[in-house]
Amino acid sequence: MKISLFPATWKLFQLSKYDLHKILDIALSCGGDFSEIFLEYKIYNFINMEEDIIKETAENIIQGLGIRVISGEKTGYGYTNDLSFEKIKKTALTAAAIASGNAIKNPSPLRFFPLEQNFYPISIAAHKETLEKKIVLVKRSYLAAQKFDQKIKKVKVTLLDHNQSITVANSEGKISSDVRPLVKLVCLSIAEKRGRKEAGFYGGGGRVGLEYFVNELTPEKIGQEASKEALLLLEAIEPPAGEMPVVLAPGHSGVLIHEAVGHLLEADFNRKKTSIFWDKMGKKVGSSQINIYDNPTIPYFRGSYNIDDEGTVPKETLLIEKGKIVGLLQDRLSAQLMKAPLTGHGRRQDYTCIPLPRMSNTYIDKGEYTPEEIIKSVNRGFYAHKYQGGQVEDSGKFTFSISSGFLIERGKLKAPVKQATLIGTNIDILKKIEMVGSDLEYSLQTGTCGKEGQEIPVTDGCPTIKIAKMTVGGRK
């Protein structure tokens, strides 16, 4: 079933097909190979509650367009939120001058391509719901967290939603549009006991409407889980240090795969030879149990989209198959220079940014072991549960901070642990994966990924995974 998203963004901008064609022509006037217009109209809403009151609400509208010209390896880019034709023309000429070339090309006649499918069909987008209805959800989560235990001393709940309408038109004659809803409700709880304070976090959302918080994940559940984690950490001990078996928890541990592996399989890092994987296509870099995918087409997921920010229809991309690198995440520029097919992973933060090859929903596929079998196989080790963040170098070396975990003793989870650090290199760790669980889960639908100053919504996931040996940083 073909789905039309009219009124398309270019109609919101009161630009005709003739106007778009003329702008694309101007952008090619200095000899570029390819020109493109990215139009964006976004409504953004925000509610914050803390100290028992609704402390902040905001509604913003973002509207503007960016013009890109590609000539060989050169990219020219200009953007404007002044939508007069003269200003748009100047923006096009700016991009054209940066990416000038030898041969003058003319853009093809424009034709609109309707969507073949919609990965987030919702009845009412969150931005159309009343402020009062959203405040009720925030208060429900806040009170559930606050009343969970008397040791909970501070709670902060935030609801964010936006609706982004985009249209991409290019000199190859293609116009395509998408309307992308996005919402998340998150809670931070702080518990205190004998002067010691710990924080817990939980949340959810995705490309969904507010009915998600009725049918899938209630505000009460979000508040309670945040407080539960804060209380658990009050009893947590400092981690041991040294090399030991490490078990990665399902879902949350996907962030390690996202950072330590996913970024280094983005095409631009490989064509520039800055990724440790740049010369390893078709080569084995990990255990035969490992299969890693990036899939922008999972319904309702935070990292999903019907078209990428270059107008390309996305597809599930297999990156590592049975430990062997078989694919990269491509945007138009990298695909052109590497003579590779497009995968639909050209993404940008907004109209002020150029598209880059980026992840969407990245995960390790499920394996054959039950989580109970995996934990039982460890005599003494560490179970990594939730993550605060990490740093990864182009060489593949990484350091990840663990907000919560558990000691494993004689095949059972024992004392909770806080503030541990995982240290290693991605290829070494991939090769030391001994067991992959059958319990594939995804992380909270709240994640954001940063690259070159641009932030985009993403999701990651993995099953329970056992790594034979890994360095855990902590107390000697």
N, C-alpha and C positions, 0 to 999 in steps of 0.2 A: 504494500500500500504506500503510495507516494504522499508525503505530507507537505503541504505548503505552509510556510510560516509568515505569510503576508498579514498585516502590512510589514514588509521587510524594512530593515534599518535604513536602507537608502531612500525609502519613501518618507521615513521619519525625518530625514535630512532635507527633504524636498528637492532631491536631485533626480533628474530623469536619466534614462539610459544614455541619451545623447550627451548629457553633462558628464557622466562617468567615462564614456568613450573619449570625449574631448580631453578630460584630465589625464587619462592613460596615454593619450597621444602626446600631450605636452611633456609628460614624464619621460617619454622616449626621444624627445627632440634633440638630446645631446649624444644619441647613439647607444643607448642601453639595449640589452638583449630582452629584458622582461620588466614590466611595470605592474604595480598592484596597488589597490586602494583598500584600506581596512577601515570600516566605519563602525563606531561603537556608541551605543546609548545604554547607560547602566543606572539603575536605581538601587541605592544602597541604604540599608536601615540598620540601626544599632541601638540596643538597650543594655544598660549596665545597672545591676543592683548590688549594693553593699552597704554596710552599717544600717541595715534594716529599712533602707529607702531606695527608691528608684533614683539613682544618682545622675544618670545621663541618658538621654535619648537623642538620636540624630537621624536625619534623612538627607541624603545627598544625591545629586544627579550629575553624572559624568557624561559628557557628549563631545565627540571629536572624531577626527580621522587622521590616519597616517598614510603616507605615500612612500612606497619602496621602489627603487630601481636597482636591478642587478645587471652588471656588465662583467662577465667572466667571474673573477673572484672578488670584485669590488661591489660593495653595497652602498647605495645612497638612501638616506631616510630623512623625511621631514614630517612634521605633524602640526596640527592646528586645531583649536577649538573656536576659531573665528570662521564661520561657515559662509562668508561672502565668497563669490566666485573668484574675485581678484586675489583674495588671501589664499584660497586653495590653489590657484594657479601659481602663485609665488612659492608655495610649499612644494608643488610638483617640480618647478624649475630648480629649487634647491637640491632636491633628491637627484634630479637629472644631472646637475653639474658635478656632484660628488662621484657618480658612477657613469661618467661619460665613456663613450666607445667610438668605434670607427664607422660601423654601418648603421644607417637610420632605418628602423623598423616601424611598421604601422600596426596598431592593435587590431585584432580580429573583431568582427561584430559580436556584440554581447548577447548572451542567451542565459536565462535563469535556469538553474538546475535545482529542482525541488528535492527535498530529503527523501531517501528511500525508506528510512526508518527513524523512529524517535526513541532514544534510550531513557527519556524521562517524561513520560506522558502523565502529567498531573492535572487535576481538575482546577485547583486554585493555587496560584503562585503565592508564596508567603508575603511578597510586597503588596499584594492586594488585600490582605487581611488587616483588620483594624489594629490600632496600637493597643487598645484595651485587651484584646484577645492575646496578644503577644505578652503583655505585662502579666497576665494571669499565669501563663506558662512559666515565666521567670520566677514569679513569687512562689509557685508550687515547688519548683526545684530548690529555691533558697530555703524555704521552711523545712523541706524534707531533710536537707543537709544539716541545718541548724539544730533541729530537734532529734537528730540521730543519736547524740550522746552529749552529756553535759561537758565533756572535755573539748567539744568543738567550740572554738572561741571566735572564729571569723569565717565568713562565707562571702564569696563573690560569684555572681552568676551573670553570664553574658549571652545575649541572643543577637546573632548577626544574620541578616539575609540580604541577598541582592538578586536582581534579575538583569542579565546582560543580553542585549540584542546586538548581534553583529551581522555585518554583510561584508563579503570579500569579493571584489571584482578585479580581474586581471587582464593583461593584454593578450592572453590566449583565448579570450572571449567568454570566460566563465564568470557568472555571478551566482553566489550561494549564500544562504543566510541561516542563522541559528538563533534560538532564544533559549538561554540557559538559566534556569532557576538554581539557587544555592542557599542553603540555610544550615546553621549549626547553633546548638545550645550547649554551653559548657559551664561547669561548676568547679570552683577552687575552694576547698575546705582547709582550714588550718586548725589543728588540734594542739592542745597544750597540757603538759603534765609535769609538775614539779620544775617549772621553768624551761622545760624542753619543748620546742615547737616543731611540728612536722606538717607538711602540706600534701594533700591528695587532690587528684584531678580526674575528671571524667566528663564525657560528652558524646554527642552524636549529631547526625544530620545527613547531608548529602544533597543531591539534586532532587529534592522532594518538597512536598508542601507540609503545612503544619500538622496534617493528619498523621504524619510519621510519629509525632509525639503522643499520639493516641493509640495507634495500631502496632507500632514497632518498639519504641523506647520511650517510656513515660518520663516526664520531668522529675518525678519522685525517685525513679531508679537512678537517674543521673546524679541527683543530690546525695542519695544514700551511698552510692559507689564511691563518690569523691570523699565523703566523710569516713567510709570504711577504710580506704587506703591511708588516710591521715592517721587514723587510730592504730592501724597495723604498724606504721612506721615509728610510732611512739615506743613500740616494744622491740624494734629492730636493733640488731647488733651491727657493729662495724665488720666489714668483710675480711676474710683471710686474704693473704697475698701469695702469688706464685702461680706456677703452671698446674692446671688441673682440668679434668673433663668439665665441659660447660654444656648445659642444656638450654636452648633458646625456647621461650614460651611461644605458643601459637599466637598469631595476630600481631601483638605488639612488637615482636622481634622483626617484623617486616621492615622496620625503619633501618635496621642494620644492613639488610640486603639492598634497600633503596640507596643508602648512602655509599656503602662500601663497594657495591657492584654496579647498580643501575646507572649512576652518573657516568661511570667509566665506559659504559656501552652506548652513550649518546654520541651521535656520529661526528659532531664537530670536534670533540676531543680526540677522536681517532684519526680524522683526516689531518689534524694539526700535529699528530703524533705525540700528544701530551698524555694520553692515557696509557697505562701499562698494558692494555689489551690491543693497542693499535696494530701490532703485527701478529696477532694470534687468532685471526679468523680461521675457523675450521680446526683449530687446535684444542686439545683437552686442557682445561684449566682447573678442573675440580672433580669431585666424586661422580661416578656414573649415576648416582641416585638423584642428582640435581638437574631439575628442569625449571628454568626461569622465564616467565612471560611478562609482557606489558600489554594490557588490554584496555583501551579507552571505551569499549562498547559494553561494559557491565552495567545493566540497568540501574539507574538511580544513584550510582556511585559518585562520590565527590570529584574524582579525577576523570569522569567520563564526558564525552562530547559527541555531537552528531557530525560535526565537521571540525577540523582543527583550525587554527587561526590563519591558515593560508588557503582555506576552502577545500582541503583534501578530505575525502571520506576516510576515516581511520579504520584500522584493522588490528586484530590481535596479532602481536609480534612475538615469536619465539626467539629469545636471546641466547639462552644456553640450553642445549639438549644433551642429556646424559653426560654432563660435565664439559661438553664441547661448545665453543662459541660459534653460533650459526647466524646471528643477526645483530643489527644495530638499529637504534631509533633515529629516523631520518626526518629532516626538514627539507624544503625545496633546494636550498643552496648546497647543503652537504650532499644530497642525493645527486644533484647535477654534477658536482665536482668529483664525486666518487663513482659516477656512472652506476648508481644503484637505484632500485625502485623506491618510490615514496611509501612511507608507512603511516602517514597521518599523525606525525608527532611534532609538527611545527606549532609552538605555543608562545604566547606573549602575555604579559601582565595586563596591558591595556593598549590603547591606541598610540601612546607615546613611545612604545617599545617595538624593536624589531623582533620577529619570530626567531626562536632557537629550538633545536631538537631537545625535547623534554619528556620526562616520564609522565604517565597518567595514573594507572592502577597497576603497580608492579608487585609480583609475587613469585614465591617458590611453590611449585605445584606439590600436591600431596604425594606421599610415599606409601610404604606398605606396613609400617610398624604402628602399634597403638601407643599413645602417650604413656600409658602405664608400663609397657615393655621398655620404653626408652629410659624412663626414670629409674626403673628397677635395675637396669644394666649398670648404673653408676654406684660405686661403693662410697666414694667421697668426691664431691664436686660442687658446682655452683649452678643454680637455676636462675637465669636472667629473665625477669618478668616485665618490668616497665623501664622505659628509657627517657632520659632528659635531653639528650642530644649528643652530637659527636663531631669529630673532625676527620676528614679523609683527604689524603694527598693524592696527586696524580700517580704516584708510585704504587698506590694501593695500600699504604700504611694507614691505619685508622686507630682512633681512640674514642670509645663510647662511654658516656656516663650512665650508670644504671640507677634509677631512682628507687626501685625496689626489686628484691630477689629473695632467694631462699638458699640455705645450705642443703645439700643432698648428702644424707648419711645412710649407708646400707640400703640404698634403693628407695628412700622415702624423703619427702620434703620435710625439713625440720625448721630451724630458727629463721625468722625473717631477717633479711640483710638490707642495709641501706648504703648508698653512696659508694658503690663498687665501680670499677672501671674495667672495661674490656679492651685489650690491646692486641693488635696483630696486623697481618697483611692479608689482603683479600684472597689472593691465589693460595696462600698457605692454608687459610681457614677453609676455603672451598674443597681443598684436597683432603682435609682432616675430618670432613663430615662423614660420620659412620652410620647414622640412622636418620631417616626422614619419616616423620609421622603421617598418619592417615587423616589427621584432624585439621585440615587447612582452615584457617580463620583469617579475617582481615582486621586491620587496626581500626581504632575509632575514626569515624567519618568527620575528622576535624583537622586533618593535616594540611600543612602548607610547605611548599618546597621553594628554596631560594637558589637563584643562579644568576650571576652577573647583575645583581641588583633587582632582578625581577622575581616576584612571588606569585605562585600559581597553586590552585587546589589540587591535591593528590591523595591517593590511598595506597597503602602497601599491605602485604600479608605474607604469611608463611604457616606451615604446620609446626608441630614440636620437632626440634632438630637437635641431635647430639653431635657435638664437636669433640673429637678424641682428646685434644689437649689445646689449651688456650691460656694466655696470660691474664690473670685477674689481678688488678691493682687494688690494694687495700692495706689493712694493718698486718704487719709481720707477726 
